């Protein structure tokens, strides 16, 4: 297994307002970070190195079908996390 951490960040503004020591403890410098958001990846580069997100508009299908198409499934998120841990950056899915 890998040593990983999952951090929920429901509000960027509240996170930005926290002391630097808190932010650095939660998201240490030098540790690869991957954001997973069922929306655009824009803005996540402030905290993450790599991203899983949706950077297109107009998809129409049942929810589970769209989520799977855009890579929001366990195998793909794990694969993207492994790429991130190996140093890949940017939009991975």
C-alpha atoms as an extended CHARMM CRD file, in Angstrom:
* protein
*
        93  EXT
         1         1  UNK       CA              0.0000000000        0.0000000000        0.0000000000  PROA      1               0.0000000000
         2         2  UNK       CA              0.8360000000        3.6180000000       -0.3560000000  PROA      2               0.0000000000
         3         3  UNK       CA              0.8450000000        6.2540000000        2.3410000000  PROA      3               0.0000000000
         4         4  UNK       CA             -1.7350000000        8.8140000000        1.1930000000  PROA      4               0.0000000000
         5         5  UNK       CA             -3.9490000000       11.4560000000        2.7280000000  PROA      5               0.0000000000
         6         6  UNK       CA             -7.4330000000       12.5520000000        1.6520000000  PROA      6               0.0000000000
         7         7  UNK       CA             -8.2880000000       16.1740000000        2.3630000000  PROA      7               0.0000000000
         8         8  UNK       CA            -11.7400000000       17.6670000000        1.8340000000  PROA      8               0.0000000000
         9         9  UNK       CA            -11.6860000000       21.3520000000        0.9130000000  PROA      9               0.0000000000
        10        10  UNK       CA            -15.2910000000       22.5250000000        0.5600000000  PROA      10              0.0000000000
        11        11  UNK       CA            -14.3900000000       26.2370000000        0.5990000000  PROA      11              0.0000000000
        12        12  UNK       CA            -11.2250000000       27.7150000000       -0.8980000000  PROA      12              0.0000000000
        13        13  UNK       CA            -11.8090000000       31.0690000000        0.7880000000  PROA      13              0.0000000000
        14        14  UNK       CA            -11.9550000000       29.5740000000        4.2840000000  PROA      14              0.0000000000
        15        15  UNK       CA             -8.8520000000       27.4940000000        3.5790000000  PROA      15              0.0000000000
        16        16  UNK       CA             -6.9660000000       30.5690000000        2.3310000000  PROA      16              0.0000000000
        17        17  UNK       CA             -7.8600000000       32.3620000000        5.5830000000  PROA      17              0.0000000000
        18        18  UNK       CA             -6.1740000000       29.7020000000        7.7300000000  PROA      18              0.0000000000
        19        19  UNK       CA             -2.6950000000       30.2430000000        9.2080000000  PROA      19              0.0000000000
        20        20  UNK       CA              0.1850000000       29.1950000000        6.9510000000  PROA      20              0.0000000000
        21        21  UNK       CA              1.2710000000       26.6310000000        9.5440000000  PROA      21              0.0000000000
        22        22  UNK       CA             -2.1120000000       24.8810000000        9.2840000000  PROA      22              0.0000000000
        23        23  UNK       CA             -2.1170000000       24.9110000000        5.4760000000  PROA      23              0.0000000000
        24        24  UNK       CA              1.4720000000       23.6420000000        5.3240000000  PROA      24              0.0000000000
        25        25  UNK       CA              0.7170000000       20.8490000000        7.8030000000  PROA      25              0.0000000000
        26        26  UNK       CA             -2.3250000000       19.7580000000        5.8120000000  PROA      26              0.0000000000
        27        27  UNK       CA             -0.7390000000       20.1110000000        2.3580000000  PROA      27              0.0000000000
        28        28  UNK       CA              3.0250000000       19.7820000000        2.9020000000  PROA      28              0.0000000000
        29        29  UNK       CA              5.3630000000       21.2910000000        0.3460000000  PROA      29              0.0000000000
        30        30  UNK       CA              7.2470000000       18.7090000000       -1.6960000000  PROA      30              0.0000000000
        31        31  UNK       CA              4.4700000000       16.1120000000       -1.4180000000  PROA      31              0.0000000000
        32        32  UNK       CA              2.5760000000       15.4290000000       -4.6830000000  PROA      32              0.0000000000
        33        33  UNK       CA             -1.0470000000       16.5810000000       -4.5300000000  PROA      33              0.0000000000
        34        34  UNK       CA             -3.9630000000       15.5180000000       -6.7450000000  PROA      34              0.0000000000
        35        35  UNK       CA             -7.3200000000       17.3000000000       -6.8230000000  PROA      35              0.0000000000
        36        36  UNK       CA            -10.4610000000       15.3500000000       -7.7210000000  PROA      36              0.0000000000
        37        37  UNK       CA            -13.4330000000       17.5850000000       -8.4900000000  PROA      37              0.0000000000
        38        38  UNK       CA            -16.5490000000       16.7990000000      -10.5210000000  PROA      38              0.0000000000
        39        39  UNK       CA            -16.2140000000       20.2420000000      -12.0980000000  PROA      39              0.0000000000
        40        40  UNK       CA            -13.5490000000       22.2950000000      -13.8640000000  PROA      40              0.0000000000
        41        41  UNK       CA             -9.9520000000       21.9590000000      -12.7480000000  PROA      41              0.0000000000
        42        42  UNK       CA             -9.4060000000       25.7330000000      -12.9600000000  PROA      42              0.0000000000
        43        43  UNK       CA             -8.1760000000       27.1560000000       -9.6720000000  PROA      43              0.0000000000
        44        44  UNK       CA             -6.8940000000       23.9410000000       -8.1600000000  PROA      44              0.0000000000
        45        45  UNK       CA             -3.3280000000       24.7210000000       -9.2200000000  PROA      45              0.0000000000
        46        46  UNK       CA             -3.0960000000       26.8940000000       -6.1050000000  PROA      46              0.0000000000
        47        47  UNK       CA             -3.0130000000       23.7040000000       -3.9980000000  PROA      47              0.0000000000
        48        48  UNK       CA             -2.5680000000       20.6890000000       -6.2640000000  PROA      48              0.0000000000
        49        49  UNK       CA             -0.0120000000       19.5480000000       -8.8210000000  PROA      49              0.0000000000
        50        50  UNK       CA             -2.2970000000       17.3010000000      -10.8520000000  PROA      50              0.0000000000
        51        51  UNK       CA             -6.0240000000       17.2160000000      -11.4500000000  PROA      51              0.0000000000
        52        52  UNK       CA             -8.9830000000       14.9730000000      -12.2270000000  PROA      52              0.0000000000
        53        53  UNK       CA            -11.8830000000       17.1140000000      -13.4120000000  PROA      53              0.0000000000
        54        54  UNK       CA            -14.2730000000       18.0710000000      -16.1840000000  PROA      54              0.0000000000
        55        55  UNK       CA            -13.0210000000       20.7770000000      -18.5210000000  PROA      55              0.0000000000
        56        56  UNK       CA            -15.7510000000       20.4670000000      -21.1500000000  PROA      56              0.0000000000
        57        57  UNK       CA            -19.4110000000       21.3900000000      -21.2970000000  PROA      57              0.0000000000
        58        58  UNK       CA            -22.4890000000       19.8090000000      -22.8080000000  PROA      58              0.0000000000
        59        59  UNK       CA            -22.3660000000       16.1780000000      -21.7050000000  PROA      59              0.0000000000
        60        60  UNK       CA            -25.7960000000       14.6630000000      -21.3420000000  PROA      60              0.0000000000
        61        61  UNK       CA            -26.4290000000       11.1760000000      -19.9960000000  PROA      61              0.0000000000
        62        62  UNK       CA            -27.4640000000        9.5060000000      -16.7510000000  PROA      62              0.0000000000
        63        63  UNK       CA            -25.2550000000       10.6990000000      -13.8870000000  PROA      63              0.0000000000
        64        64  UNK       CA            -23.3120000000        7.4830000000      -13.4210000000  PROA      64              0.0000000000
        65        65  UNK       CA            -22.5950000000        7.2860000000      -17.1520000000  PROA      65              0.0000000000
        66        66  UNK       CA            -21.1760000000       10.8240000000      -17.2150000000  PROA      66              0.0000000000
        67        67  UNK       CA            -19.1460000000       10.3010000000      -14.0580000000  PROA      67              0.0000000000
        68        68  UNK       CA            -17.5960000000        7.1550000000      -15.5000000000  PROA      68              0.0000000000
        69        69  UNK       CA            -16.9320000000        8.8100000000      -18.8820000000  PROA      69              0.0000000000
        70        70  UNK       CA            -15.0750000000       11.6560000000      -17.1770000000  PROA      70              0.0000000000
        71        71  UNK       CA            -12.9730000000        9.2920000000      -15.0870000000  PROA      71              0.0000000000
        72        72  UNK       CA            -14.6870000000        9.5770000000      -11.7250000000  PROA      72              0.0000000000
        73        73  UNK       CA            -14.2790000000        5.9290000000      -10.8520000000  PROA      73              0.0000000000
        74        74  UNK       CA            -11.9080000000        4.1280000000       -8.5100000000  PROA      74              0.0000000000
        75        75  UNK       CA             -9.5810000000        2.5960000000      -11.1210000000  PROA      75              0.0000000000
        76        76  UNK       CA             -9.0350000000        5.8950000000      -12.9150000000  PROA      76              0.0000000000
        77        77  UNK       CA             -8.5600000000        8.0210000000       -9.7870000000  PROA      77              0.0000000000
        78        78  UNK       CA             -6.0670000000        5.4700000000       -8.4390000000  PROA      78              0.0000000000
        79        79  UNK       CA             -4.2050000000        5.4680000000      -11.7790000000  PROA      79              0.0000000000
        80        80  UNK       CA             -4.0800000000        9.2770000000      -11.7670000000  PROA      80              0.0000000000
        81        81  UNK       CA             -2.8650000000        9.3210000000       -8.1590000000  PROA      81              0.0000000000
        82        82  UNK       CA             -0.0740000000        6.9090000000       -9.0890000000  PROA      82              0.0000000000
        83        83  UNK       CA              0.9230000000        9.1570000000      -12.0200000000  PROA      83              0.0000000000
        84        84  UNK       CA              0.9220000000       12.1600000000       -9.6930000000  PROA      84              0.0000000000
        85        85  UNK       CA              3.1200000000       10.3430000000       -7.1710000000  PROA      85              0.0000000000
        86        86  UNK       CA              5.5670000000        9.6390000000      -10.0290000000  PROA      86              0.0000000000
        87        87  UNK       CA              5.7680000000       13.3550000000      -10.7980000000  PROA      87              0.0000000000
        88        88  UNK       CA              3.2200000000       13.8600000000      -13.5660000000  PROA      88              0.0000000000
        89        89  UNK       CA              1.4930000000       17.2280000000      -13.3930000000  PROA      89              0.0000000000
        90        90  UNK       CA             -1.4870000000       18.9760000000      -14.9270000000  PROA      90              0.0000000000
        91        91  UNK       CA             -4.8290000000       17.5400000000      -15.9910000000  PROA      91              0.0000000000
        92        92  UNK       CA             -4.4880000000       13.7630000000      -15.7980000000  PROA      92              0.0000000000
        93        93  UNK       CA             -8.1280000000       12.9470000000      -16.5340000000  PROA      93              0.0000000000
